[in-house]
Amino acid sequence: MKGINMKSVFRILLFAMAMITFCVSTYAQKDSRQRITREQLAETQAKYIVKEIEMDDATAEKFIATFCQFQKEIWALGPRPERIASDHTDTEAEQALKERFAHSQKILDLRKKYYVLYSRFLTQKQIECVYKLERGMMNRLYYRSQKGKTQK
């Protein structure tokens, strides 16, 4: 048996490159399918809450639409302002604190607005349960995101 000729080596390299390209593109497609949009996440969360509270269909429909709208308004506020580093001046720290207070107030105003809307079709106990479930989901998402940051 003679040594491997150049033509065989070229075929093997070409085959290996084709396999790598195929595997990488397949993996990328898998990742894009697993990532859901904010809107899909909000709807999934709303449906989870509906299931946990055991709402009837009419109430569930109202709740899902209202919850998703609430989430959109929260996202429109943008991310929470960053915490100020300790090496900034008092003026910078004061400005940062005022920005955080203003952002928190906007969130509180939205929560009050949607409390009134929820009160039109949910009982007070259901609203309390919604807040509890929502907080639990947010905590899980936060811890999952922190876990992902430490693994990278």
DSSP file with accessible surface (Angstrom, degrees, kcal/mol):
  #  RESIDUE AA STRUCTURE BP1 BP2  ACC     N-H-->O    O-->H-N    N-H-->O    O-->H-N    TCO  KAPPA ALPHA  PHI   PSI    X-CA   Y-CA   Z-CA
    1    1 A M              0   0  237      0, 0.0     2,-0.1     0, 0.0     0, 0.0   0.000 360.0 360.0 360.0 124.6    0.0    0.0    0.0
    2    2 A K        -     0   0  196      1,-0.2     3,-0.1     0, 0.0     0, 0.0  -0.364 360.0 -83.4 -81.5 167.9    1.5    3.3   -1.1
    3    3 A G        -     0   0   71      1,-0.1     2,-0.3    -2,-0.1    -1,-0.2  -0.092  57.5 -81.7 -63.9 165.7    1.3    6.5    0.8
    4    4 A I        -     0   0  123      1,-0.1    -1,-0.1     2,-0.0     2,-0.1  -0.561  49.4-136.3 -73.4 128.7   -1.7    8.8    0.7
    5    5 A N     >  -     0   0   90     -2,-0.3     4,-1.8    -3,-0.1     3,-0.3  -0.366  22.2-104.6 -84.7 168.8   -1.6   11.0   -2.4
    6    6 A M  H  > S+     0   0  155      1,-0.2     4,-2.6     2,-0.2     5,-0.2   0.848 118.2  59.2 -60.2 -36.2   -2.4   14.7   -2.5
    7    7 A K  H  > S+     0   0  132      1,-0.2     4,-2.2     2,-0.2    -1,-0.2   0.918 106.7  46.8 -63.2 -41.2   -5.7   14.2   -4.1
    8    8 A S  H  > S+     0   0   44     -3,-0.3     4,-2.4     2,-0.2    -1,-0.2   0.910 111.8  50.4 -66.9 -42.1   -6.9   12.0   -1.1
    9    9 A V  H  X S+     0   0   57     -4,-1.8     4,-2.6     2,-0.2     5,-0.2   0.929 110.4  50.4 -62.0 -43.6   -5.6   14.5    1.4
   10   10 A F  H  X S+     0   0  133     -4,-2.6     4,-2.7     1,-0.2    -2,-0.2   0.923 110.3  49.8 -61.4 -42.9   -7.5   17.3   -0.4
   11   11 A R  H  X S+     0   0  151     -4,-2.2     4,-2.6     2,-0.2    -1,-0.2   0.912 111.1  49.1 -62.6 -42.7  -10.7   15.2   -0.4
   12   12 A I  H  X S+     0   0  109     -4,-2.4     4,-2.7     2,-0.2    -2,-0.2   0.935 112.8  46.8 -64.8 -44.7  -10.4   14.5    3.3
   13   13 A L  H  X S+     0   0  102     -4,-2.6     4,-2.6     2,-0.2    -2,-0.2   0.915 112.4  50.2 -62.8 -42.5   -9.8   18.2    4.1
   14   14 A L  H  X S+     0   0  100     -4,-2.7     4,-2.2    -5,-0.2    -2,-0.2   0.927 111.8  48.1 -62.2 -42.4  -12.7   19.3    1.9
   15   15 A F  H  X S+     0   0  139     -4,-2.6     4,-2.4     2,-0.2    -2,-0.2   0.927 111.8  49.8 -63.7 -43.3  -15.0   16.7    3.6
   16   16 A A  H  X S+     0   0   43     -4,-2.7     4,-2.4     1,-0.2    -2,-0.2   0.920 110.9  49.1 -63.9 -42.3  -13.8   17.9    7.1
   17   17 A M  H  X S+     0   0  121     -4,-2.6     4,-2.6     1,-0.2    -1,-0.2   0.902 110.5  51.0 -64.0 -40.6  -14.5   21.6    6.2
   18   18 A A  H  X S+     0   0   58     -4,-2.2     4,-2.5    -5,-0.2    -2,-0.2   0.917 110.8  48.6 -63.1 -41.6  -17.9   20.7    4.9
   19   19 A M  H  X S+     0   0   84     -4,-2.4     4,-2.7     2,-0.2     5,-0.2   0.914 111.6  48.9 -65.6 -42.0  -18.8   18.9    8.1
   20   20 A I  H  X S+     0   0  109     -4,-2.4     4,-2.6     2,-0.2     5,-0.2   0.941 112.2  48.6 -63.4 -45.4  -17.6   21.7   10.3
   21   21 A T  H  X S+     0   0   95     -4,-2.6     4,-2.3     1,-0.2     5,-0.2   0.932 113.0  47.8 -60.3 -44.7  -19.6   24.3    8.3
   22   22 A F  H  X S+     0   0  129     -4,-2.5     4,-2.3     1,-0.2    -2,-0.2   0.938 113.3  47.3 -62.5 -45.8  -22.7   22.1    8.5
   23   23 A C  H  X S+     0   0   71     -4,-2.7     4,-2.4     1,-0.2    -2,-0.2   0.906 112.2  49.3 -65.2 -41.8  -22.3   21.6   12.2
   24   24 A V  H  X S+     0   0   95     -4,-2.6     4,-2.4    -5,-0.2    -1,-0.2   0.937 112.7  46.7 -65.0 -44.4  -21.7   25.2   13.0
   25   25 A S  H  X S+     0   0   52     -4,-2.3     4,-2.0    -5,-0.2    -2,-0.2   0.900 112.5  50.3 -67.6 -36.3  -24.7   26.4   11.0
   26   26 A T  H  X S+     0   0   45     -4,-2.3     4,-2.1    -5,-0.2    -1,-0.2   0.929 111.1  48.9 -65.5 -42.1  -26.9   23.8   12.5
   27   27 A Y  H  X S+     0   0  145     -4,-2.4     4,-2.1     1,-0.2    -2,-0.2   0.911 109.8  51.7 -64.3 -41.3  -25.8   24.8   16.0
   28   28 A A  H  X S+     0   0   55     -4,-2.4     4,-2.1     1,-0.2    -1,-0.2   0.898 109.1  50.5 -63.5 -39.4  -26.4   28.5   15.2
   29   29 A Q  H  X S+     0   0  109     -4,-2.0     4,-1.7     1,-0.2    -1,-0.2   0.912 107.8  53.5 -65.0 -39.8  -30.0   27.7   14.0
   30   30 A K  H  X S+     0   0  108     -4,-2.1     4,-1.4     1,-0.2    -2,-0.2   0.927 109.2  48.8 -61.3 -44.0  -30.6   25.7   17.2
   31   31 A D  H  X S+     0   0   72     -4,-2.1     4,-1.3     1,-0.2     3,-0.2   0.914 109.2  51.5 -62.4 -43.9  -29.6   28.8   19.3
   32   32 A S  H  < S+     0   0   83     -4,-2.1    -1,-0.2     1,-0.2    -2,-0.2   0.829 109.0  51.4 -67.1 -30.2  -31.8   31.2   17.4
   33   33 A R  H  < S+     0   0  171     -4,-1.7    -1,-0.2     1,-0.2    -2,-0.2   0.817 107.7  52.5 -75.3 -28.2  -34.8   29.0   17.9
   34   34 A Q  H  < S+     0   0  135     -4,-1.4     2,-0.5    -3,-0.2    -2,-0.2   0.774  91.8  85.5 -78.2 -25.3  -34.3   28.7   21.6
   35   35 A R     <  -     0   0  211     -4,-1.3     2,-0.3     1,-0.0    -4,-0.0  -0.653  66.4-163.1 -81.2 122.7  -34.1   32.5   22.1
   36   36 A I        -     0   0   81     -2,-0.5    -2,-0.1     1,-0.1     2,-0.0  -0.738  19.2-108.7-105.9 157.9  -37.6   34.0   22.5
   37   37 A T     >  -     0   0   68     -2,-0.3     4,-2.4     1,-0.1     5,-0.2  -0.293  29.9-108.6 -76.8 166.6  -38.6   37.6   22.2
   38   38 A R  H  > S+     0   0  145      1,-0.2     4,-2.8     2,-0.2     5,-0.2   0.895 121.1  53.3 -59.1 -42.4  -39.6   39.8   25.1
   39   39 A E  H  > S+     0   0   97      1,-0.2     4,-2.4     2,-0.2    -1,-0.2   0.908 109.2  47.8 -62.2 -42.0  -43.2   39.7   23.9
   40   40 A Q  H  > S+     0   0   96      2,-0.2     4,-2.5     1,-0.2    -1,-0.2   0.894 111.7  51.0 -65.9 -38.6  -43.2   35.9   23.8
   41   41 A L  H  X S+     0   0   56     -4,-2.4     4,-2.8     2,-0.2    -2,-0.2   0.935 110.2  49.1 -62.9 -45.4  -41.7   35.8   27.3
   42   42 A A  H  X S+     0   0    1     -4,-2.8     4,-2.7     1,-0.2    -2,-0.2   0.920 112.7  47.5 -61.3 -42.7  -44.4   38.2   28.6
   43   43 A E  H  X S+     0   0   82     -4,-2.4     4,-2.6     2,-0.2    -1,-0.2   0.915 111.7  50.2 -66.6 -39.2  -47.1   36.1   27.0
   44   44 A T  H  X S+     0   0   83     -4,-2.5     4,-2.1     2,-0.2    -2,-0.2   0.921 111.8  48.4 -63.4 -42.5  -45.6   32.9   28.4
   45   45 A Q  H  X S+     0   0   12     -4,-2.8     4,-2.4     2,-0.2    -2,-0.2   0.927 111.3  50.1 -63.0 -44.0  -45.4   34.4   31.9
   46   46 A A  H  X S+     0   0    0     -4,-2.7     4,-2.7     1,-0.2    -2,-0.2   0.920 110.6  49.2 -61.9 -42.4  -49.0   35.6   31.6
   47   47 A K  H  X S+     0   0  111     -4,-2.6     4,-2.3     1,-0.2    -1,-0.2   0.871 109.4  52.6 -66.0 -36.4  -50.2   32.2   30.5
   48   48 A Y  H  X S+     0   0   85     -4,-2.1     4,-2.6     2,-0.2    -1,-0.2   0.935 110.7  47.1 -62.8 -44.7  -48.3   30.6   33.5
   49   49 A I  H  X S+     0   0    0     -4,-2.4     4,-2.6     2,-0.2     5,-0.3   0.924 110.4  52.8 -63.0 -44.0  -50.0   33.0   35.9
   50   50 A V  H  X>S+     0   0   21     -4,-2.7     5,-1.7     1,-0.2     4,-1.3   0.923 111.7  46.3 -55.9 -45.7  -53.4   32.3   34.3
   51   51 A K  H  <5S+     0   0  155     -4,-2.3    -2,-0.2     1,-0.2    -1,-0.2   0.920 112.8  49.0 -65.3 -43.9  -52.8   28.5   34.8
   52   52 A E  H  <5S+     0   0   92     -4,-2.6    -1,-0.2     1,-0.2    -2,-0.2   0.867 117.4  40.1 -64.5 -39.1  -51.6   28.9   38.4
   53   53 A I  H  <5S-     0   0   26     -4,-2.6    -1,-0.2    -5,-0.2    -2,-0.2   0.625 104.9-131.9 -86.1 -13.0  -54.6   31.1   39.4
   54   54 A E  T  <5 -     0   0  170     -4,-1.3    -3,-0.2    -5,-0.3     2,-0.1   0.957  35.1-174.1  60.9  55.0  -57.0   29.0   37.4
   55   55 A M      < -     0   0   18     -5,-1.7    -1,-0.1    -6,-0.1     2,-0.0  -0.484  25.7-111.3 -77.9 151.0  -58.7   31.9   35.6
   56   56 A D     >  -     0   0   93     -2,-0.1     4,-2.9     1,-0.1     5,-0.2  -0.305  38.3 -99.0 -73.1 168.4  -61.8   31.4   33.4
   57   57 A D  H  > S+     0   0  145      1,-0.2     4,-2.4     2,-0.2     5,-0.2   0.888 120.5  48.5 -60.2 -43.9  -61.3   32.0   29.6
   58   58 A A  H  > S+     0   0   59      2,-0.2     4,-1.9     1,-0.2    -1,-0.2   0.936 115.8  43.6 -64.9 -44.4  -62.7   35.5   29.5
   59   59 A T  H  > S+     0   0   19      1,-0.2     4,-3.0     2,-0.2    -2,-0.2   0.908 112.2  54.3 -66.3 -41.1  -60.7   36.7   32.5
   60   60 A A  H  X S+     0   0   10     -4,-2.9     4,-2.9     1,-0.2     5,-0.2   0.916 106.9  50.9 -59.9 -43.5  -57.6   35.0   31.1
   61   61 A E  H  X S+     0   0  150     -4,-2.4     4,-2.0    -5,-0.2    -1,-0.2   0.934 113.1  45.1 -61.5 -45.3  -57.9   36.8   27.8
   62   62 A K  H  X S+     0   0  114     -4,-1.9     4,-2.4     1,-0.2     5,-0.2   0.921 114.2  49.8 -63.4 -44.0  -58.2   40.2   29.6
   63   63 A F  H  X S+     0   0    0     -4,-3.0     4,-3.4     2,-0.2     5,-0.3   0.933 109.0  50.3 -63.4 -46.6  -55.4   39.4   31.9
   64   64 A I  H  X S+     0   0   35     -4,-2.9     4,-2.4     1,-0.2     5,-0.2   0.939 113.4  45.8 -59.4 -45.4  -53.0   38.3   29.2
   65   65 A A  H  X S+     0   0   63     -4,-2.0     4,-2.0    -5,-0.2    -1,-0.2   0.933 116.9  44.6 -63.7 -43.6  -53.6   41.4   27.1
   66   66 A T  H  X S+     0   0   27     -4,-2.4     4,-2.5    -5,-0.2    -2,-0.2   0.925 113.5  49.5 -68.0 -44.1  -53.3   43.7   30.1
   67   67 A F  H  X S+     0   0    0     -4,-3.4     4,-2.5     1,-0.2    -2,-0.2   0.926 111.3  49.2 -61.7 -44.6  -50.2   41.9   31.5
   68   68 A C  H  X S+     0   0   21     -4,-2.4     4,-2.2    -5,-0.3    -1,-0.2   0.897 111.2  49.8 -64.3 -38.8  -48.4   42.1   28.1
   69   69 A Q  H  X S+     0   0   87     -4,-2.0     4,-2.1    -5,-0.2    -1,-0.2   0.914 109.2  52.3 -65.4 -41.4  -49.2   45.8   27.8
   70   70 A F  H  X S+     0   0    6     -4,-2.5     4,-2.2     1,-0.2    -2,-0.2   0.936 109.0  50.0 -57.9 -46.2  -47.9   46.4   31.3
   71   71 A Q  H  X S+     0   0   12     -4,-2.5     4,-2.8     1,-0.2     5,-0.2   0.915 108.2  52.9 -61.3 -41.9  -44.6   44.6   30.3
   72   72 A K  H  X S+     0   0   98     -4,-2.2     4,-1.9     1,-0.2    -1,-0.2   0.904 109.6  48.7 -61.0 -40.4  -44.3   46.8   27.2
   73   73 A E  H  X S+     0   0   45     -4,-2.1     4,-0.8     2,-0.2    -1,-0.2   0.874 110.5  50.9 -68.8 -35.7  -44.7   49.9   29.2
   74   74 A I  H >< S+     0   0   38     -4,-2.2     3,-1.1     1,-0.2     4,-0.5   0.938 110.5  48.9 -64.1 -45.8  -42.1   48.7   31.7
   75   75 A W  H >< S+     0   0   50     -4,-2.8     3,-1.6     1,-0.3    -2,-0.2   0.860 102.3  63.0 -63.0 -34.7  -39.6   48.0   28.9
   76   76 A A  H 3< S+     0   0   87     -4,-1.9    -1,-0.3     1,-0.3    -2,-0.2   0.766  92.8  64.7 -62.7 -24.0  -40.3   51.4   27.4
   77   77 A L  T << S-     0   0   52     -3,-1.1    -1,-0.3    -4,-0.8    -2,-0.2   0.727 104.0-138.8 -69.3 -22.4  -38.8   52.9   30.6
   78   78 A G    <   -     0   0   32     -3,-1.6    -1,-0.2    -4,-0.5    -2,-0.1  -0.189  38.4 -33.3  87.4 177.1  -35.5   51.4   29.7
   79   79 A P  S    S-     0   0  121      0, 0.0     3,-0.1     0, 0.0    24,-0.0  -0.251  74.2 -89.6 -69.6 157.8  -33.0   49.7   32.1
   80   80 A R        -     0   0  142      1,-0.1    20,-0.1    23,-0.0     3,-0.1  -0.433  54.0 -98.1 -63.3 137.4  -32.6   50.8   35.6
   81   81 A P        -     0   0   27      0, 0.0    -1,-0.1     0, 0.0     3,-0.1  -0.274  47.5 -99.2 -58.5 145.5  -29.9   53.5   36.0
   82   82 A E        -     0   0  165      1,-0.1     2,-0.2    -3,-0.1    18,-0.1  -0.263  35.7-105.3 -64.5 150.6  -26.5   52.1   37.0
   83   83 A R        -     0   0  185     -3,-0.1     2,-0.2     1,-0.1    -1,-0.1  -0.526  41.9-109.5 -72.7 146.9  -25.3   52.3   40.6
   84   84 A I        -     0   0   63     -2,-0.2     2,-0.1     9,-0.1    -1,-0.1  -0.538  28.1-119.8 -82.4 139.9  -22.7   55.0   41.1
   85   85 A A    >   -     0   0   49     -2,-0.2     3,-1.4     1,-0.1    -1,-0.1  -0.408  22.9-116.3 -74.6 156.7  -19.2   54.0   41.8
   86   86 A S  T 3  S+     0   0  129      1,-0.3    -1,-0.1    -2,-0.1     7,-0.1   0.680 108.2  66.8 -71.1 -15.3  -17.6   55.1   45.0
   87   87 A D  T 3  S+     0   0  131      2,-0.0    -1,-0.3     0, 0.0     2,-0.1   0.387  80.6 102.6 -90.5   9.9  -14.9   57.2   43.3
   88   88 A H  S <  S-     0   0   80     -3,-1.4    -4,-0.0     1,-0.1     2,-0.0  -0.466  77.6-100.1 -87.6 163.0  -17.5   59.7   41.9
   89   89 A T     >  -     0   0   77     -2,-0.1     4,-2.6     1,-0.1     5,-0.2  -0.228  32.4-105.9 -75.2 167.3  -18.1   63.2   43.3
   90   90 A D  H  > S+     0   0  145      1,-0.2     4,-2.8     2,-0.2     5,-0.2   0.883 121.7  53.7 -60.5 -38.5  -21.0   64.0   45.6
   91   91 A T  H  > S+     0   0  103      2,-0.2     4,-2.4     1,-0.2    -1,-0.2   0.923 110.3  45.9 -64.2 -43.8  -22.7   65.9   42.7
   92   92 A E  H  > S+     0   0   94      2,-0.2     4,-2.5     1,-0.2    -2,-0.2   0.907 113.5  49.6 -65.5 -40.9  -22.4   62.8   40.4
   93   93 A A  H  X S+     0   0   24     -4,-2.6     4,-2.5     2,-0.2    -2,-0.2   0.914 110.6  50.4 -63.9 -42.2  -23.7   60.5   43.2
   94   94 A E  H  X S+     0   0  100     -4,-2.8     4,-2.4     2,-0.2    -2,-0.2   0.932 111.2  48.3 -61.4 -44.5  -26.6   62.9   43.9
   95   95 A Q  H  X S+     0   0  103     -4,-2.4     4,-2.3     1,-0.2    -2,-0.2   0.920 111.6  49.8 -62.8 -43.4  -27.5   62.9   40.2
   96   96 A A  H  X S+     0   0   12     -4,-2.5     4,-2.2     1,-0.2    -1,-0.2   0.910 111.0  49.2 -63.0 -43.2  -27.3   59.1   39.9
   97   97 A L  H  X S+     0   0   89     -4,-2.5     4,-2.7     1,-0.2    -1,-0.2   0.919 110.1  51.0 -63.2 -42.1  -29.5   58.7   43.0
   98   98 A K  H  X S+     0   0  115     -4,-2.4     4,-2.5     1,-0.2    -2,-0.2   0.898 109.5  50.8 -63.2 -39.0  -32.1   61.2   41.6
   99   99 A E  H  X S+     0   0   94     -4,-2.3     4,-2.3     2,-0.2    -1,-0.2   0.908 111.1  48.2 -63.9 -42.1  -32.2   59.2   38.3
  100  100 A R  H  X S+     0   0   40     -4,-2.2     4,-2.6     2,-0.2    -2,-0.2   0.913 111.9  49.4 -65.4 -41.3  -32.7   56.0   40.2
  101  101 A F  H  X S+     0   0  143     -4,-2.7     4,-2.5     2,-0.2    -2,-0.2   0.922 111.2  49.7 -62.1 -43.8  -35.5   57.5   42.3
  102  102 A A  H  X S+     0   0   47     -4,-2.5     4,-2.1     2,-0.2    -2,-0.2   0.918 111.9  48.0 -62.3 -42.3  -37.2   58.9   39.2
  103  103 A H  H  X S+     0   0   21     -4,-2.3     4,-2.0     1,-0.2    -2,-0.2   0.928 112.1  49.1 -64.2 -44.8  -37.0   55.5   37.5
  104  104 A S  H  X S+     0   0   60     -4,-2.6     4,-2.5     1,-0.2    -2,-0.2   0.887 109.5  52.8 -61.6 -39.2  -38.4   53.8   40.5
  105  105 A Q  H  X S+     0   0   93     -4,-2.5     4,-2.8     2,-0.2    -1,-0.2   0.901 107.0  52.1 -64.7 -40.0  -41.2   56.3   40.7
  106  106 A K  H  X S+     0   0  114     -4,-2.1     4,-2.1     2,-0.2    -1,-0.2   0.911 110.7  48.1 -62.8 -41.3  -42.1   55.6   37.1
  107  107 A I  H  X S+     0   0   43     -4,-2.0     4,-2.6     2,-0.2    -2,-0.2   0.931 111.5  50.0 -64.2 -44.3  -42.3   51.9   37.8
  108  108 A L  H  X S+     0   0   75     -4,-2.5     4,-2.5     1,-0.2    -2,-0.2   0.919 109.0  52.2 -60.5 -42.3  -44.5   52.6   40.9
  109  109 A D  H  X S+     0   0   82     -4,-2.8     4,-2.3     1,-0.2    -1,-0.2   0.908 110.7  47.7 -61.3 -41.1  -46.8   54.8   38.8
  110  110 A L  H  X S+     0   0   19     -4,-2.1     4,-2.7     2,-0.2     5,-0.3   0.908 109.8  52.5 -66.0 -41.3  -47.2   52.0   36.2
  111  111 A R  H  X S+     0   0   77     -4,-2.6     4,-2.0     1,-0.2    -2,-0.2   0.912 110.8  47.7 -61.7 -40.3  -47.8   49.4   38.9
  112  112 A K  H  X S+     0   0  121     -4,-2.5     4,-2.0     2,-0.2    -1,-0.2   0.929 111.4  51.1 -64.3 -45.2  -50.6   51.6   40.4
  113  113 A K  H  X S+     0   0   97     -4,-2.3     4,-1.8     1,-0.2    -2,-0.2   0.934 114.1  42.8 -57.6 -47.8  -52.1   52.2   36.9
  114  114 A Y  H  X S+     0   0    8     -4,-2.7     4,-3.1     1,-0.2    -1,-0.2   0.787 106.6  61.7 -76.4 -23.2  -52.2   48.4   36.2
  115  115 A Y  H  X S+     0   0   89     -4,-2.0     4,-2.3    -5,-0.3    -1,-0.2   0.938 106.0  47.7 -61.3 -44.8  -53.5   47.6   39.7
  116  116 A V  H  X S+     0   0   79     -4,-2.0     4,-0.6     2,-0.2    -2,-0.2   0.929 113.6  47.4 -62.0 -43.0  -56.5   49.7   38.9
  117  117 A L  H >< S+     0   0   43     -4,-1.8     3,-1.1     1,-0.2     4,-0.4   0.925 112.3  48.6 -65.5 -44.4  -56.9   47.9   35.5
  118  118 A Y  H >X S+     0   0    2     -4,-3.1     4,-2.5     1,-0.2     3,-1.7   0.872 102.3  64.6 -62.0 -35.8  -56.5   44.5   37.1
  119  119 A S  H 3< S+     0   0   44     -4,-2.3    -1,-0.2     1,-0.3    -2,-0.2   0.725  90.7  67.2 -62.3 -19.6  -59.1   45.4   39.8
  120  120 A R  T << S+     0   0  190     -3,-1.1    -1,-0.3    -4,-0.6    -2,-0.2   0.761 122.4  10.3 -71.8 -25.3  -61.7   45.6   37.1
  121  121 A F  T <4 S+     0   0   38     -3,-1.7     2,-0.3    -4,-0.4    -2,-0.2   0.444 119.0  65.8-136.5  -0.6  -61.6   41.9   36.4
  122  122 A L  S  < S-     0   0    9     -4,-2.5     2,-0.1    -5,-0.1    -1,-0.1  -0.912  74.8-119.7-121.3 152.1  -59.5   40.2   39.2
  123  123 A T     >  -     0   0   79     -2,-0.3     4,-2.4     1,-0.1     5,-0.2  -0.387  33.8-107.2 -78.5 166.6  -60.2   39.9   42.9
  124  124 A Q  H  > S+     0   0   98      1,-0.2     4,-2.5     2,-0.2     5,-0.2   0.889 121.8  52.3 -63.6 -37.5  -57.7   41.4   45.4
  125  125 A K  H  > S+     0   0  170      2,-0.2     4,-2.2     1,-0.2    -1,-0.2   0.890 108.9  50.4 -65.8 -37.5  -56.4   37.9   46.3
  126  126 A Q  H  > S+     0   0   46      2,-0.2     4,-2.6     1,-0.2    -2,-0.2   0.916 110.0  49.9 -65.6 -41.2  -55.9   37.1   42.6
  127  127 A I  H  X S+     0   0    3     -4,-2.4     4,-2.4     2,-0.2    -2,-0.2   0.928 110.0  50.6 -62.9 -43.0  -53.9   40.4   42.2
  128  128 A E  H  X S+     0   0  140     -4,-2.5     4,-2.2     1,-0.2    -1,-0.2   0.921 111.2  48.8 -59.7 -41.9  -51.8   39.6   45.2
  129  129 A C  H  X S+     0   0   47     -4,-2.2     4,-2.9     2,-0.2     5,-0.3   0.892 107.6  55.0 -65.8 -39.1  -51.1   36.1   43.7
  130  130 A V  H  X S+     0   0    0     -4,-2.6     4,-2.9     1,-0.2     5,-0.2   0.946 109.7  46.8 -57.9 -48.2  -50.2   37.7   40.3
  131  131 A Y  H  X S+     0   0   55     -4,-2.4     4,-2.5     1,-0.2    -2,-0.2   0.899 112.7  49.6 -62.6 -40.3  -47.6   39.9   42.1
  132  132 A K  H  X S+     0   0  165     -4,-2.2     4,-2.2    -5,-0.2    -2,-0.2   0.941 114.3  43.9 -65.4 -45.6  -46.2   37.0   44.0
  133  133 A L  H  X S+     0   0   28     -4,-2.9     4,-2.4     2,-0.2    -2,-0.2   0.904 113.3  51.7 -66.2 -41.1  -45.9   34.8   40.9
  134  134 A E  H  X S+     0   0   18     -4,-2.9     4,-2.5    -5,-0.3    -1,-0.2   0.925 109.7  49.3 -61.7 -44.7  -44.5   37.6   38.9
  135  135 A R  H  X S+     0   0  140     -4,-2.5     4,-2.5    -5,-0.2    -1,-0.2   0.920 110.3  51.4 -61.5 -42.9  -41.8   38.3   41.6
  136  136 A G  H  X S+     0   0   23     -4,-2.2     4,-2.2     1,-0.2    -1,-0.2   0.920 110.8  47.7 -61.3 -42.4  -40.9   34.6   41.7
  137  137 A M  H  X S+     0   0   13     -4,-2.4     4,-2.6     2,-0.2    -2,-0.2   0.916 111.5  50.4 -65.4 -41.8  -40.5   34.5   37.9
  138  138 A M  H  X S+     0   0   74     -4,-2.5     4,-2.5     1,-0.2    -2,-0.2   0.903 110.2  50.2 -64.3 -39.9  -38.4   37.6   37.9
  139  139 A N  H  X S+     0   0   67     -4,-2.5     4,-2.8     2,-0.2     5,-0.2   0.920 110.8  48.9 -63.1 -44.4  -36.1   36.2   40.6
  140  140 A R  H  X S+     0   0  124     -4,-2.2     4,-2.4     2,-0.2    -2,-0.2   0.923 112.7  47.7 -61.7 -44.2  -35.7   33.0   38.7
  141  141 A L  H  X S+     0   0   55     -4,-2.6     4,-2.4     2,-0.2    -2,-0.2   0.907 112.6  49.8 -63.2 -41.1  -34.8   34.9   35.5
  142  142 A Y  H  X S+     0   0  123     -4,-2.5     4,-2.4     2,-0.2    -2,-0.2   0.951 112.7  45.2 -62.8 -49.2  -32.4   37.1   37.4
  143  143 A Y  H  X S+     0   0  154     -4,-2.8     4,-2.4     1,-0.2    -2,-0.2   0.886 112.4  52.3 -65.4 -35.5  -30.6   34.2   39.1
  144  144 A R  H  X S+     0   0  170     -4,-2.4     4,-2.1    -5,-0.2    -1,-0.2   0.915 110.3  48.4 -64.6 -40.9  -30.5   32.3   35.8
  145  145 A S  H  X S+     0   0   54     -4,-2.4     4,-1.6     2,-0.2    -2,-0.2   0.890 112.5  48.4 -67.8 -37.4  -28.9   35.3   34.1
  146  146 A Q  H  X S+     0   0   62     -4,-2.4     4,-1.7     2,-0.2    -2,-0.2   0.892 109.6  52.5 -68.4 -37.7  -26.3   35.7   36.9
  147  147 A K  H  X S+     0   0  130     -4,-2.4     4,-1.2     1,-0.2    -2,-0.2   0.911 108.5  51.2 -64.1 -39.6  -25.5   32.0   36.7
  148  148 A G  H  X S+     0   0   25     -4,-2.1     4,-0.8     1,-0.2    -1,-0.2   0.856 106.9  54.0 -65.8 -34.5  -24.9   32.4   32.9
  149  149 A K  H  < S+     0   0  137     -4,-1.6     3,-0.3     1,-0.2    -1,-0.2   0.873 107.6  49.6 -68.9 -35.1  -22.6   35.3   33.5
  150  150 A T  H  < S+     0   0  114     -4,-1.7    -1,-0.2     1,-0.2    -2,-0.2   0.775 108.7  53.4 -76.7 -23.0  -20.4   33.3   35.9
  151  151 A Q  H  <        0   0  142     -4,-1.2    -1,-0.2    -5,-0.2    -2,-0.2   0.667 360.0 360.0 -84.0 -17.4  -20.1   30.4   33.5
  152  152 A K     <        0   0  218     -4,-0.8    -3,-0.0    -3,-0.3    -4,-0.0  -0.258 360.0 360.0 -78.7 360.0  -18.9   32.5   30.6
